[in-house]
Amino acid sequence: MAKITSRAKQAEITKNKIYECGVKLIRKHGFDQVTVEQIAKEAGVSVGTYYYYFASKYELFREIFKRADDYFVTDVAGQLKADDCKGQIVEYFEKYVDLNYADGIEMIKKLYTSENKMFLTKGRAMQTILQSIIEEWQVKAQIPKHKSAAEITRMLFIVARGVVFDWCLHDGETDLKNEMKNIISNMVDGSMKTFSATIESP
């Protein structure tokens, strides 16, 4: 049993090394300019070993987004400190900012392109966790139900990606966390005002 555990641990180490070397090269050169052969060489493994862990170069790219989703599952879901609707949504996107900071401006620049369709993938944990939060507040009548939680989630992420893209345009010189907080706050406030006006209208 110990031998199997040791082998599994070594496999995880090898996979992480390939992943980290791939991310390093993508951050430096861009996804399209990096080959599997270059990643394998950087990681000190054979091309065959690379394909044992990742079916393609795109599969490694998908791993970047998978790990982002894993972060929201393990570090964000059920752990938000705010106890009000607006506070939780704002805090959620502060965590999104933290993730972008961790990747670094150069990596984010490579990810935020029109060619990257991973942003359009539906059902990702990052989205479903926020959707669940919004659904809870809709039940409590804190968020209007004229739009579904899924649609509100989609709109919030469109706005958030726009804020991150603007950060990229400014080469990371703007205060991403403060900008995200202000814009998401204003968006939530606007939604709540619309809801209140609808209730109060004769």
C-alpha positions in Angstrom: 0.0 0.0 0.0 2.8 2.4 0.9 4.5 1.7 -2.5 1.3 2.7 -4.3 0.9 5.8 -2.2 4.5 6.8 -3.0 4.0 6.2 -6.7 0.8 8.3 -6.7 2.6 11.1 -4.9 5.5 11.1 -7.4 2.9 11.1 -10.2 1.3 14.2 -8.7 4.7 15.9 -8.3 5.5 15.2 -12.0 2.1 16.5 -13.1 2.5 19.6 -11.1 6.0 20.2 -12.4 4.8 19.9 -16.0 1.9 22.2 -15.2 4.0 24.8 -13.6 6.6 24.8 -16.4 3.8 25.0 -18.9 2.2 28.0 -17.1 5.7 29.7 -16.9 6.2 29.4 -20.7 2.7 30.4 -21.5 3.0 33.4 -19.2 6.2 34.4 -21.0 5.4 33.6 -24.6 1.7 33.1 -25.0 -0.3 29.9 -25.5 0.1 29.7 -29.3 3.8 30.3 -29.2 4.6 27.4 -26.9 4.8 23.8 -28.0 4.4 20.5 -26.1 8.1 19.8 -26.8 9.2 23.0 -25.1 7.1 22.4 -22.1 8.4 18.8 -21.8 12.0 20.1 -22.1 11.4 22.8 -19.5 10.0 20.2 -17.1 12.8 17.7 -17.7 10.5 15.0 -19.0 9.9 13.2 -22.3 7.1 14.2 -24.6 5.6 10.8 -23.9 5.5 11.6 -20.2 3.8 14.9 -21.0 1.1 13.1 -22.9 0.6 10.7 -20.1 -0.6 13.5 -17.8 -2.1 15.9 -20.4 -3.8 14.7 -23.6 -2.8 17.9 -25.4 -1.5 21.4 -24.9 -5.0 22.6 -24.7 -5.6 20.1 -21.8 -2.9 21.9 -19.8 -4.6 25.2 -20.6 -7.9 23.7 -19.3 -6.1 22.8 -16.1 -5.5 26.5 -15.4 -9.2 27.0 -15.3 -9.9 23.8 -13.4 -7.5 24.9 -10.7 -9.2 28.3 -10.6 -12.5 26.5 -10.0 -11.0 24.3 -7.4 -9.9 27.4 -5.5 -13.5 28.6 -5.4 -14.6 25.2 -4.2 -12.0 24.9 -1.4 -11.3 28.5 -0.4 -14.5 30.4 -1.2 -17.7 28.3 -1.1 -19.3 28.5 2.3 -16.5 30.7 3.7 -17.6 34.2 2.8 -17.5 36.5 5.9 -20.1 39.0 4.8 -23.7 38.3 6.0 -25.6 40.5 3.6 -26.4 40.1 -0.1 -24.3 43.0 -1.4 -21.4 42.2 0.9 -21.3 38.5 -0.2 -21.3 39.3 -3.9 -18.6 42.0 -3.5 -16.5 39.7 -1.4 -16.9 36.9 -4.0 -15.4 39.1 -6.6 -12.6 40.2 -4.3 -11.7 36.5 -4.2 -11.8 36.6 -8.0 -9.3 39.5 -7.9 -7.1 37.6 -5.6 -7.0 34.7 -8.1 -5.9 37.1 -10.9 -3.3 38.7 -8.6 -1.9 35.2 -7.9 -1.6 34.5 -11.6 0.1 37.8 -12.3 -0.5 40.5 -14.9 1.6 38.8 -17.6 -0.3 35.5 -17.4 -3.7 37.3 -17.2 -2.8 39.2 -20.4 -2.3 35.9 -22.1 -5.6 34.5 -20.9 -7.8 37.5 -21.6 -8.1 37.3 -25.4 -11.1 36.8 -27.7 -9.6 33.5 -28.7 -9.9 32.1 -25.2 -13.3 30.4 -25.3 -12.9 28.9 -21.8 -14.6 31.9 -20.4 -17.8 30.8 -22.2 -17.8 27.3 -20.6 -21.0 26.8 -18.7 -21.4 24.9 -15.5 -18.0 25.8 -14.0 -17.8 25.7 -10.2 -16.8 29.4 -10.2 -20.1 30.2 -11.7 -22.4 27.7 -10.0 -21.2 28.7 -6.5 -22.1 32.4 -7.2 -25.4 31.3 -8.7 -26.3 29.4 -5.5 -25.5 32.5 -3.5 -27.7 34.6 -5.6 -30.5 32.0 -5.5 -30.4 32.1 -1.7 -30.8 35.8 -1.7 -33.6 35.7 -4.2 -35.5 33.3 -1.8 -35.0 36.0 0.9 -36.3 38.6 -1.5 -33.0 40.6 -1.5 -32.4 40.1 -5.2 -35.2 40.5 -7.8 -36.5 37.4 -9.6 -37.3 39.0 -12.9 -33.9 37.6 -14.0 -32.8 34.1 -13.2 -29.8 33.5 -10.9 -28.0 32.1 -13.8 -28.5 35.2 -15.9 -27.5 37.5 -13.1 -24.3 35.4 -12.6 -23.6 35.7 -16.3 -23.9 39.4 -16.2 -21.8 39.8 -13.1 -19.0 37.8 -14.7 -19.2 39.8 -17.9 -18.7 43.0 -15.9 -15.9 41.4 -13.8 -14.0 40.2 -16.8 -14.3 43.7 -18.3 -12.7 45.2 -15.1 -9.9 42.6 -15.3 -9.4 43.4 -19.0 -9.1 47.1 -18.3 -6.5 46.2 -15.7 -4.6 44.4 -18.4 -4.9 47.4 -20.7 -3.3 49.5 -18.0 -0.5 46.9 -17.6 -1.6 46.2 -14.0 -1.1 49.8 -12.9 -4.7 50.3 -11.8 -6.0 49.2 -8.4 -7.9 46.1 -9.5 -9.4 45.2 -6.1 -10.7 48.7 -5.5 -12.0 49.0 -9.0 -13.8 45.7 -8.9 -15.3 46.5 -5.5 -16.7 49.8 -6.7 -18.1 48.6 -10.0 -19.7 45.4 -8.6 -21.1 47.4 -5.6 -22.7 49.9 -8.0 -24.1 47.1 -10.1 -25.7 45.4 -7.1 -27.0 48.7 -5.8 -28.6 49.5 -9.2 -30.3 46.1 -9.2 -31.6 46.5 -5.7 -32.9 50.0 -6.5 -34.8 48.7 -9.5 -36.3 46.0 -7.3 -37.4 48.5 -4.7 -38.9 50.8 -7.3 -40.9 47.9 -8.8 -42.3 47.0 -5.4 -43.2 50.6 -4.5 -44.8 51.5 -7.9 -48.7 51.6 -7.8 
